[in-house]
């Protein structure tokens, strides 16, 4: 009995939905598990099985609820075995919005795919030797690109992690294989099926071999944490800051409640908890209190900031209506400005309950997890510059 076609096979082109497609591909009732360590008998097999014994990479990609959203929610993880070949290395002349210098360009075909929950108890369960594989060579139940209400697969561009090496090294229970760390790194998929498109030769070849895939291996984008690693050590090792690591790793943005003690100030708390005064204000509305200041003749934003021991950026933050006012241009006499009641060294009353980052700079991070590092080519963002000035 012919196996029913998945929504992916029905929707991407007319050939897959036609009776001829079942005869060409001959879908089995279940996808066989191909072990690259065991020689396979020379028997007739569907073409989409041809590359499975040669799979040399495994991806773990994250599906989100709405790829276009600024705050997408992770739904589940997609594990994909691929046959990949290197097609180049990104230089400073050909980098794009999706690549950085030093990234390795890879291209190939999907061999098989599986779906896992988004929150595992074992971070590396996707590296188990065998998984519950779904449609061979294709992402299962892919939505049509023109219907955003349909969900069911990971969409490019997307980020994740990749093990590039001998898949025979994968252990049954899942865990990071031994070997060079360069084989385990971050990756970003640029395209699925982009080699051929929906017509022409792609109508015939791509469905038979599996979806084409183009991606970049990012050797320095994902860091596997070792026992004893802390935010301080990671920041020092890779030339970044604790605040930057928290900003680009949402899982490190948890908070805890503390009680202020005698001698506390914004500067003291920021130093103790490895954060910035701006972040402390954003977490605690109490520290956002302001007081009025009336300007005199000839005063400017710069002179007020200097006289009140404030940064110009913080003064503008408390007076957003003057964000475009030139810093050296005199303000009208009698202008009322708002100044922060709690400045860097202003004593904070003892006994106040305040929110601070949950991960201290010296807190040991969970061994075996990974965190993202900042882009190697980017200049400091405006937000980071503002935080530095505070």
Rosetta blueprint (number, residue, H / E / L):
1 X L
2 X L
3 X L
4 X L
5 X L
6 X L
7 X H
8 X H
9 X H
10 X H
11 X H
12 X L
13 X L
14 X H
15 X H
16 X H
17 X H
18 X L
19 X H
20 X H
21 X H
22 X H
23 X H
24 X H
25 X H
26 X L
27 X L
28 X L
29 X L
30 X L
31 X L
32 X L
33 X L
34 X L
35 X L
36 X L
37 X L
38 X L
39 X L
40 X L
41 X L
42 X L
43 X L
44 X L
45 X L
46 X L
47 X H
48 X H
49 X H
50 X L
51 X L
52 X H
53 X H
54 X H
55 X L
56 X L
57 X E
58 X E
59 X E
60 X E
61 X E
62 X E
63 X E
64 X E
65 X L
66 X L
67 X L
68 X L
69 X L
70 X L
71 X L
72 X L
73 X L
74 X E
75 X E
76 X E
77 X E
78 X E
79 X E
80 X E
81 X E
82 X E
83 X E
84 X E
85 X E
86 X E
87 X E
88 X E
89 X E
90 X L
91 X L
92 X L
93 X L
94 X L
95 X L
96 X L
97 X L
98 X L
99 X L
100 X L
101 X L
102 X L
103 X L
104 X E
105 X E
106 X E
107 X E
108 X E
109 X E
110 X E
111 X E
112 X E
113 X E
114 X E
115 X E
116 X E
117 X E
118 X L
119 X L
120 X L
121 X L
122 X L
123 X L
124 X L
125 X H
126 X H
127 X H
128 X L
129 X L
130 X L
131 X L
132 X L
133 X L
134 X L
135 X L
136 X L
137 X L
138 X L
139 X L
140 X L
141 X L
142 X L
143 X L
144 X L
145 X L
146 X L
147 X L
148 X L
149 X L
150 X L
151 X L
152 X L
153 X L
154 X L
155 X L
156 X L
157 X L
158 X E
159 X E
160 X E
161 X E
162 X E
163 X E
164 X E
165 X L
166 X L
167 X H
168 X H
169 X H
170 X L
171 X L
172 X L
173 X L
174 X L
175 X L
176 X L
177 X L
178 X L
179 X L
180 X L
181 X H
182 X H
183 X H
184 X E
185 X E
186 X E
187 X E
188 X E
189 X E
190 X E
191 X E
192 X E
193 X L
194 X L
195 X L
196 X L
197 X L
198 X L
199 X L
200 X L
201 X L
202 X H
203 X H
204 X H
205 X H
206 X H
207 X H
208 X H
209 X H
210 X L
211 X L
212 X E
213 X E
214 X E
215 X E
216 X E
217 X E
218 X E
219 X L
220 X L
221 X L
222 X E
223 X E
224 X E
225 X L
226 X L
227 X L
228 X L
229 X L
230 X E
231 X H
232 X H
233 X H
234 X H
235 X H
236 X H
237 X H
238 X L
239 X L
240 X L
241 X L
242 X H
243 X H
244 X H
245 X H
246 X H
247 X H
248 X H
249 X L
250 X H
251 X H
252 X H
253 X L
254 X L
255 X E
256 X E
257 X E
258 X E
259 X E
260 X L
261 X L
262 X L
263 X L
264 X L
265 X L
266 X H
267 X H
268 X H
269 X H
270 X H
271 X H
272 X H
273 X H
274 X L
275 X L
276 X L
277 X H
278 X H
279 X H
280 X H
281 X H
282 X H
283 X H
284 X L
285 X H
286 X H
287 X H
288 X H
289 X L
290 X E
291 X E
292 X E
293 X E
294 X E
295 X L
296 X L
297 X L
298 X L
299 X L
300 X L
301 X H
302 X H
303 X H
304 X H
305 X H
306 X H
307 X H
308 X L
309 X L
310 X L
311 X L
312 X H
313 X H
314 X H
315 X H
316 X H
317 X H
318 X H
319 X L
320 X H
321 X H
322 X H
323 X L
324 X L
325 X L
326 X L
327 X L
328 X L
329 X L
330 X L
331 X L
332 X L
333 X L
334 X L
335 X L
336 X E
337 X E
338 X E
339 X E
340 X E
341 X L
342 X L
343 X L
344 X L
345 X L
346 X L
347 X L
348 X L
349 X L
350 X L
351 X L
352 X L
353 X E
354 X E
355 X E
356 X E
357 X E
358 X L
359 X L
360 X L
361 X L
362 X L
363 X L
364 X E
365 X L
366 X L
367 X L
368 X L
369 X L
370 X E
371 X E
372 X E
373 X L
374 X L
375 X L
376 X L
377 X L
378 X L
379 X L
380 X L
381 X L
382 X H
383 X H
384 X H
385 X H
386 X H
387 X H
388 X H
389 X H
390 X L
